[in-house]
């Protein structure tokens, strides 16, 4: 049986990382950073949207900015020809 992560990648999901800046509830002039990472679908990012909706509803720190990076991990292999020979005994 394939892992959950591999099954998601085969379904088109890619590793998504969000750097979330939010204001501290007790000190609103101070920004705190939170890194969220999960497999998600580009470009709609439904998993990230669910997480951010939860944040807005349930957590006290108001969001300031969200920066998103996404990578489709299943892609053709990158091969490079090398001039040389390797022997394994």
Protein Blocks (a to p, Z undefined) as FASTA:
>chain_A
ZZfklmmmmnopacdddddddddfklmmbccddddddddddfklmmlmmmmmmmmmmmmb
dcfbdcdddddfbdcddddddedddddZZ
